[in-house]
Amino acid sequence: MATSRDPAWYDAQYNNTARVSDSAMLVEGWKERSAQARAALQGHLDVAYGEEPGDRLDIFPAANPNAPVFVFIHGGYWRALDKADQSFIAAPFVKAGACVVVPNYDLCPGAPDRVVTVPLIVLQMVRALSWVWRNIAQYGGNPSRITVAGHSAGGHLATMMLSCNWQSHDKELPVDLVRNALSISGLYELESIMRTPFLQSVLQLNPAQVRKASPAWHVRPRSGRLTAVVGGAESFEFQRQNKLIQTSWGSGVVAVCEVLPELNHFTILDALAQPNTRLHDLALALLGFD
């Protein structure tokens, strides 16, 4: 369980936009580079993986068939950003030989006629990954080599996919549909998020949702491995969360749990897309390119 602190303390710990003075400029840089990547890559955009408005994904195939699949889930605290903001992640991994998939999801709080919650978003990602497993071969991806990565809230969702009981959703799905996961500045217990006023005002988490959607409180996955990283310039809470998942699941599942020096909550995502960085190399290793 999270240690209870003053609400203002939680806001200061989790408000990354306020903590990083040039965060708006960094996000604009993501969007510009993403537009360039979509123009340069031969992608399939806005492919439907379900019937809900947010059930769309972008696919950037590899040059060669039977490629490992890199599914990248965007962050934004489940309430902001879009897959189109993260296309820049695809370019270096397509170049390395991966088939890259960037899914969208509906954002909290949704609309009066369809309230969006964090557990609902988790189920959207289950639909997205199920679709990928069934269909990615026609785009040159190998459905038996799926790695899921994500940043911030996306790191939470990627971790949830590693711990998913796939056959409880569909008996046709393999138990090890997700072979590996990479969580970048991820969130593993949501009780602290429920206590963070600027987030809780939108997410409206309740204790039952927190229990359901906190991977650190789940039984460790029976297969697969998780790489968990956080920036050295991130808050105490993000660094605590990073260590928590290894403590909860053990080093047999979370063999890599690292603090990457000097990186903040935004520059750590830039490092993922930059070849020859520690983070980029960790992602390549999960994909089998090491």
C-alpha positions as a Markdown table, in Angstrom:
| # | Residue | x | y | z |
|---|---|---|---|---|
| 1 | Met | 0.0 | 0.0 | 0.0 |
| 2 | Ala | 1.1 | 3.6 | -0.6 |
| 3 | Thr | 2.2 | 5.8 | 2.3 |
| 4 | Ser | -0.4 | 8.5 | 2.9 |
| 5 | Arg | 0.9 | 12.1 | 2.5 |
| 6 | Asp | -0.6 | 15.5 | 2.1 |
| 7 | Pro | -2.5 | 16.0 | -1.2 |
| 8 | Ala | -0.2 | 18.8 | -2.2 |
| 9 | Trp | 2.8 | 16.5 | -1.9 |
| 10 | Tyr | 1.2 | 14.0 | -4.3 |
| 11 | Asp | 0.5 | 16.8 | -6.8 |
| 12 | Ala | 4.1 | 18.0 | -6.6 |
| 13 | Gln | 5.4 | 14.4 | -7.1 |
| 14 | Tyr | 3.2 | 13.5 | -10.0 |
| 15 | Asn | 2.7 | 16.8 | -11.9 |
| 16 | Asn | 5.6 | 16.3 | -14.4 |
| 17 | Thr | 4.5 | 19.2 | -16.6 |
| 18 | Ala | 5.1 | 21.5 | -13.6 |
| 19 | Arg | 8.3 | 19.8 | -12.6 |
| 20 | Val | 9.9 | 20.1 | -16.1 |
| 21 | Ser | 10.0 | 23.7 | -17.2 |
| 22 | Asp | 10.4 | 23.0 | -20.9 |
| 23 | Ser | 7.9 | 20.1 | -21.0 |
| 24 | Ala | 5.6 | 21.8 | -23.5 |
| 25 | Met | 8.5 | 22.4 | -25.9 |
| 26 | Leu | 9.6 | 18.7 | -25.6 |
| 27 | Val | 6.1 | 17.5 | -26.4 |
| 28 | Glu | 5.8 | 19.8 | -29.4 |
| 29 | Gly | 9.1 | 18.3 | -30.6 |
| 30 | Trp | 7.5 | 14.8 | -30.3 |
| 31 | Lys | 4.6 | 15.9 | -32.5 |
| 32 | Glu | 6.8 | 17.5 | -35.1 |
| 33 | Arg | 9.1 | 14.4 | -35.4 |
| 34 | Ser | 6.0 | 12.2 | -35.4 |
| 35 | Ala | 4.6 | 14.0 | -38.4 |
| 36 | Gln | 7.9 | 13.6 | -40.2 |
| 37 | Ala | 8.0 | 9.9 | -39.3 |
| 38 | Arg | 4.4 | 9.3 | -40.7 |
| 39 | Ala | 5.4 | 11.1 | -43.9 |
| 40 | Ala | 8.6 | 9.0 | -44.3 |
| 41 | Leu | 7.4 | 5.5 | -43.3 |
| 42 | Gln | 5.1 | 3.3 | -45.2 |
| 43 | Gly | 2.5 | 3.1 | -42.4 |
| 44 | His | -1.0 | 1.8 | -42.2 |
| 45 | Leu | -2.8 | 4.5 | -40.1 |
| 46 | Asp | -6.0 | 4.4 | -38.1 |
| 47 | Val | -6.6 | 0.7 | -38.5 |
| 48 | Ala | -9.6 | -0.4 | -36.4 |
| 49 | Tyr | -9.0 | -3.1 | -33.7 |
| 50 | Gly | -12.5 | -2.8 | -32.3 |
| 51 | Glu | -15.7 | -0.8 | -32.4 |
| 52 | Glu | -15.2 | 2.0 | -29.9 |
| 53 | Pro | -14.1 | 5.4 | -31.0 |
| 54 | Gly | -10.5 | 5.0 | -29.6 |
| 55 | Asp | -10.1 | 1.5 | -31.0 |
| 56 | Arg | -7.5 | 2.5 | -33.7 |
| 57 | Leu | -3.9 | 1.8 | -34.2 |
| 58 | Asp | -1.0 | 2.6 | -36.6 |
| 59 | Ile | 1.2 | 0.0 | -38.1 |
| 60 | Phe | 4.7 | 0.6 | -39.4 |
| 61 | Pro | 5.8 | -2.7 | -41.1 |
| 62 | Ala | 9.4 | -3.9 | -41.2 |
| 63 | Ala | 11.3 | -4.2 | -44.5 |
| 64 | Asn | 11.5 | -8.0 | -44.0 |
| 65 | Pro | 8.7 | -10.5 | -43.1 |
| 66 | Asn | 8.4 | -12.4 | -39.9 |
| 67 | Ala | 9.7 | -9.4 | -37.9 |
| 68 | Pro | 9.5 | -9.1 | -34.1 |
| 69 | Val | 6.6 | -6.8 | -33.1 |
| 70 | Phe | 7.1 | -3.7 | -31.0 |
| 71 | Val | 3.8 | -2.4 | -29.6 |
| 72 | Phe | 4.3 | 1.1 | -28.1 |
| 73 | Ile | 1.6 | 2.6 | -25.8 |
| 74 | His | 1.5 | 6.4 | -25.3 |
| 75 | Gly | 1.3 | 8.1 | -21.9 |
| 76 | Gly | -0.6 | 11.1 | -20.7 |
| 77 | Tyr | -2.0 | 9.8 | -17.4 |
| 78 | Trp | -4.8 | 8.0 | -19.3 |
| 79 | Arg | -6.4 | 11.4 | -20.0 |
| 80 | Ala | -4.2 | 13.1 | -22.6 |
| 81 | Leu | -2.1 | 12.7 | -25.8 |
| 82 | Asp | -2.7 | 10.5 | -28.8 |
| 83 | Lys | -0.9 | 7.8 | -30.8 |
| 84 | Ala | -0.1 | 10.4 | -33.5 |
| 85 | Asp | 2.1 | 12.2 | -30.9 |
| 86 | Gln | 4.3 | 9.1 | -30.7 |
| 87 | Ser | 5.0 | 8.0 | -34.3 |
| 88 | Phe | 8.6 | 9.2 | -33.9 |
| 89 | Ile | 9.2 | 6.1 | -31.7 |
| 90 | Ala | 8.6 | 3.9 | -34.8 |
| 91 | Ala | 11.4 | 5.1 | -37.1 |
| 92 | Pro | 14.5 | 3.7 | -35.4 |
| 93 | Phe | 12.8 | 0.4 | -34.5 |
| 94 | Val | 11.6 | -0.1 | -38.1 |
| 95 | Lys | 15.1 | 0.6 | -39.2 |
| 96 | Ala | 16.4 | -2.0 | -36.8 |
| 97 | Gly | 14.0 | -4.6 | -38.3 |
| 98 | Ala | 10.9 | -4.5 | -36.1 |
| 99 | Cys | 7.3 | -4.2 | -37.1 |
| 100 | Val | 6.0 | -1.3 | -34.9 |
| 101 | Val | 2.4 | -0.9 | -33.7 |
| 102 | Val | 1.2 | 2.3 | -31.9 |
| 103 | Pro | -2.4 | 1.9 | -30.5 |
| 104 | Asn | -4.8 | 4.5 | -29.3 |
| 105 | Tyr | -7.3 | 4.3 | -26.5 |
| 106 | Asp | -10.2 | 6.4 | -25.3 |
| 107 | Leu | -9.3 | 9.1 | -22.7 |
| 108 | Cys | -10.7 | 9.7 | -19.2 |
| 109 | Pro | -13.2 | 10.9 | -18.2 |
| 110 | Gly | -15.0 | 10.1 | -21.5 |
| 111 | Ala | -18.5 | 11.5 | -22.0 |
| 112 | Pro | -21.8 | 11.3 | -20.0 |
| 113 | Asp | -23.1 | 8.5 | -22.3 |
| 114 | Arg | -19.8 | 6.5 | -22.0 |
| 115 | Val | -17.6 | 7.1 | -19.0 |
| 116 | Val | -14.0 | 6.1 | -19.6 |
| 117 | Thr | -12.1 | 4.5 | -16.6 |
| 118 | Val | -8.6 | 3.2 | -16.2 |
| 119 | Pro | -9.9 | -0.5 | -16.1 |
| 120 | Leu | -11.8 | 0.2 | -19.3 |
| 121 | Ile | -8.6 | 1.4 | -21.0 |
| 122 | Val | -6.8 | -1.8 | -19.8 |
| 123 | Leu | -9.5 | -3.8 | -21.6 |
| 124 | Gln | -9.0 | -1.7 | -24.7 |
| 125 | Met | -5.4 | -2.6 | -24.7 |
| 126 | Val | -6.4 | -6.3 | -24.3 |
| 127 | Arg | -8.5 | -5.9 | -27.5 |
| 128 | Ala | -5.6 | -4.2 | -29.3 |
| 129 | Leu | -3.1 | -6.9 | -28.4 |
| 130 | Ser | -5.6 | -9.6 | -29.3 |
| 131 | Trp | -6.1 | -7.9 | -32.7 |
| 132 | Val | -2.3 | -7.7 | -33.2 |
| 133 | Trp | -1.8 | -11.4 | -32.4 |
| 134 | Arg | -4.5 | -12.4 | -34.9 |
| 135 | Asn | -3.6 | -9.9 | -37.7 |
| 136 | Ile | 0.0 | -8.7 | -37.6 |
| 137 | Ala | 1.3 | -11.5 | -39.8 |
| 138 | Gln | -0.3 | -9.8 | -42.9 |
| 139 | Tyr | 1.8 | -6.8 | -42.1 |
| 140 | Gly | 5.0 | -8.8 | -41.8 |
| 141 | Gly | 5.0 | -9.2 | -38.0 |
| 142 | Asn | 5.6 | -12.4 | -36.1 |
| 143 | Pro | 2.7 | -12.9 | -33.7 |
| 144 | Ser | 4.9 | -15.2 | -31.5 |
| 145 | Arg | 7.4 | -12.3 | -30.9 |
| 146 | Ile | 5.3 | -9.5 | -29.4 |
| 147 | Thr | 7.0 | -7.0 | -27.1 |
| 148 | Val | 4.9 | -4.3 | -25.5 |
| 149 | Ala | 6.4 | -1.0 | -24.4 |
| 150 | Gly | 4.9 | 2.1 | -22.9 |
| 151 | His | 5.8 | 5.5 | -21.3 |
| 152 | Ser | 4.2 | 6.7 | -18.0 |
| 153 | Ala | 0.5 | 5.6 | -18.1 |
| 154 | Gly | 1.6 | 3.6 | -21.2 |
| 155 | Gly | 4.2 | 1.9 | -19.0 |
| 156 | His | 1.4 | 0.9 | -16.6 |
| 157 | Leu | -0.7 | -0.5 | -19.5 |
| 158 | Ala | 2.3 | -2.4 | -21.0 |
| 159 | Thr | 2.9 | -4.0 | -17.6 |
| 160 | Met | -0.8 | -4.9 | -17.3 |
| 161 | Met | -0.5 | -6.6 | -20.7 |
| 162 | Leu | 2.4 | -8.8 | -19.4 |
| 163 | Ser | 0.3 | -9.9 | -16.5 |
| 164 | Cys | -2.9 | -10.5 | -18.5 |
| 165 | Asn | -4.6 | -13.8 | -18.3 |
| 166 | Trp | -5.3 | -14.0 | -22.0 |
| 167 | Gln | -7.3 | -17.1 | -22.0 |
| 168 | Ser | -9.8 | -15.6 | -19.6 |
| 169 | His | -10.7 | -13.2 | -22.4 |
| 170 | Asp | -10.5 | -15.7 | -25.3 |
| 171 | Lys | -9.5 | -19.4 | -25.2 |
| 172 | Glu | -7.9 | -19.1 | -28.6 |
| 173 | Leu | -5.3 | -16.7 | -27.3 |
| 174 | Pro | -1.9 | -18.0 | -26.2 |
| 175 | Val | -1.0 | -17.7 | -22.6 |
| 176 | Asp | 2.2 | -16.0 | -23.5 |
| 177 | Leu | 0.8 | -13.6 | -26.1 |
| 178 | Val | 3.1 | -10.9 | -24.8 |
| 179 | Arg | 6.6 | -12.2 | -24.5 |
| 180 | Asn | 8.3 | -9.2 | -23.0 |
| 181 | Ala | 7.4 | -5.7 | -21.8 |
| 182 | Leu | 9.3 | -2.4 | -21.4 |
| 183 | Ser | 7.9 | 0.1 | -18.9 |
| 184 | Ile | 9.4 | 3.6 | -19.0 |
| 185 | Ser | 8.6 | 5.8 | -16.0 |
| 186 | Gly | 5.7 | 3.4 | -15.3 |
| 187 | Leu | 3.0 | 3.4 | -12.6 |
| 188 | Tyr | 2.4 | 0.2 | -10.7 |
| 189 | Glu | 0.1 | 1.0 | -7.8 |
| 190 | Leu | -2.7 | 3.5 | -8.4 |
| 191 | Glu | -3.6 | 4.2 | -4.8 |
| 192 | Ser | -1.1 | 7.1 | -4.9 |
| 193 | Ile | -2.7 | 8.4 | -8.1 |
| 194 | Met | -6.1 | 8.2 | -6.4 |
| 195 | Arg | -4.6 | 10.5 | -3.8 |
| 196 | Thr | -3.3 | 13.0 | -6.3 |
| 197 | Pro | -5.9 | 15.8 | -6.7 |
| 198 | Phe | -5.1 | 17.1 | -10.2 |
| 199 | Leu | -5.4 | 13.5 | -11.5 |
| 200 | Gln | -8.2 | 12.2 | -9.4 |
| 201 | Ser | -10.4 | 15.1 | -10.5 |
| 202 | Val | -10.4 | 13.6 | -14.0 |
| 203 | Leu | -9.8 | 9.8 | -13.4 |
| 204 | Gln | -12.3 | 9.4 | -10.5 |
| 205 | Leu | -10.6 | 6.2 | -9.4 |
| 206 | Asn | -12.2 | 4.2 | -6.7 |
| 207 | Pro | -10.7 | 1.5 | -4.4 |
| 208 | Ala | -12.0 | -1.4 | -6.5 |
| 209 | Gln | -10.5 | 0.1 | -9.7 |
| 210 | Val | -7.2 | 0.7 | -7.9 |
| 211 | Arg | -7.1 | -3.0 | -6.8 |
| 212 | Lys | -8.0 | -4.2 | -10.3 |
| 213 | Ala | -5.5 | -2.0 | -12.2 |
| 214 | Ser | -2.5 | -2.0 | -9.9 |
| 215 | Pro | 0.0 | -4.5 | -11.4 |
| 216 | Ala | 2.2 | -4.4 | -8.4 |
| 217 | Trp | -0.6 | -5.9 | -6.4 |
| 218 | His | -1.2 | -8.7 | -8.9 |
| 219 | Val | 0.4 | -12.2 | -8.9 |
| 220 | Arg | 3.6 | -12.1 | -10.9 |
| 221 | Pro | 3.4 | -13.3 | -14.5 |
| 222 | Arg | 4.1 | -16.9 | -15.1 |
| 223 | Ser | 6.1 | -16.2 | -18.2 |
| 224 | Gly | 7.8 | -13.3 | -19.9 |
| 225 | Arg | 10.1 | -10.6 | -18.5 |
| 226 | Leu | 9.7 | -6.9 | -17.7 |
| 227 | Thr | 12.3 | -4.2 | -18.0 |
| 228 | Ala | 11.5 | -1.2 | -15.8 |
| 229 | Val | 13.3 | 2.1 | -16.1 |
| 230 | Val | 12.9 | 5.6 | -14.7 |
| 231 | Gly | 14.9 | 8.8 | -15.1 |
| 232 | Gly | 17.3 | 9.9 | -12.5 |
| 233 | Ala | 15.8 | 13.4 | -12.6 |
| 234 | Glu | 12.3 | 12.2 | -12.0 |
| 235 | Ser | 10.5 | 12.5 | -8.7 |
| 236 | Phe | 10.9 | 10.4 | -5.6 |
| 237 | Glu | 7.5 | 8.8 | -6.3 |
| 238 | Phe | 8.3 | 7.7 | -9.8 |
| 239 | Gln | 11.6 | 6.2 | -8.6 |
| 240 | Arg | 9.7 | 4.5 | -5.8 |
| 241 | Gln | 7.2 | 3.1 | -8.2 |
| 242 | Asn | 9.9 | 1.8 | -10.4 |
| 243 | Lys | 11.5 | -0.2 | -7.6 |
| 244 | Leu | 8.2 | -1.3 | -6.3 |
| 245 | Ile | 7.4 | -3.5 | -9.3 |
| 246 | Gln | 10.7 | -5.4 | -9.0 |
| 247 | Thr | 10.1 | -5.8 | -5.2 |
| 248 | Ser | 6.6 | -7.1 | -5.9 |
| 249 | Trp | 7.3 | -9.4 | -8.9 |
| 250 | Gly | 10.8 | -10.4 | -8.1 |
| 251 | Ser | 14.1 | -10.1 | -10.1 |
| 252 | Gly | 13.2 | -13.3 | -11.9 |
| 253 | Val | 10.5 | -11.4 | -13.8 |
| 254 | Val | 11.9 | -7.9 | -13.5 |
| 255 | Ala | 15.6 | -8.7 | -14.1 |
| 256 | Val | 16.3 | -5.1 | -15.2 |
| 257 | Cys | 15.1 | -2.3 | -13.0 |
| 258 | Glu | 17.2 | 0.8 | -13.6 |
| 259 | Val | 17.5 | 4.5 | -12.9 |
| 260 | Leu | 18.8 | 6.2 | -16.0 |
| 261 | Pro | 21.0 | 9.2 | -14.9 |
| 262 | Glu | 20.0 | 12.8 | -15.7 |
| 263 | Leu | 16.9 | 11.9 | -17.7 |
| 264 | Asn | 13.5 | 13.5 | -16.7 |
| 265 | His | 10.0 | 12.3 | -17.4 |
| 266 | Phe | 10.1 | 13.7 | -21.0 |
| 267 | Thr | 13.8 | 13.3 | -22.1 |
| 268 | Ile | 13.6 | 9.6 | -21.1 |
| 269 | Leu | 11.2 | 9.1 | -24.0 |
| 270 | Asp | 13.6 | 10.8 | -26.4 |
| 271 | Ala | 16.3 | 8.4 | -25.2 |
| 272 | Leu | 14.2 | 5.4 | -26.3 |
| 273 | Ala | 14.2 | 6.7 | -29.9 |
| 274 | Gln | 17.9 | 7.5 | -29.9 |
| 275 | Pro | 20.2 | 4.7 | -31.0 |
| 276 | Asn | 23.2 | 3.8 | -28.9 |
| 277 | Thr | 21.5 | 4.9 | -25.6 |
| 278 | Arg | 21.1 | 2.5 | -22.8 |
| 279 | Leu | 17.3 | 2.6 | -23.1 |
| 280 | His | 17.3 | 2.0 | -26.8 |
| 281 | Asp | 19.6 | -0.9 | -26.4 |
| 282 | Leu | 17.4 | -2.4 | -23.7 |
| 283 | Ala | 14.4 | -2.3 | -26.1 |
| 284 | Leu | 16.5 | -3.9 | -28.8 |
| 285 | Ala | 17.4 | -6.7 | -26.4 |
| 286 | Leu | 13.8 | -7.4 | -25.6 |
| 287 | Leu | 13.1 | -7.6 | -29.3 |
| 288 | Gly | 15.9 | -10.1 | -29.8 |
| 289 | Phe | 18.3 | -7.8 | -31.6 |
| 290 | Asp | 21.1 | -7.8 | -29.0 |
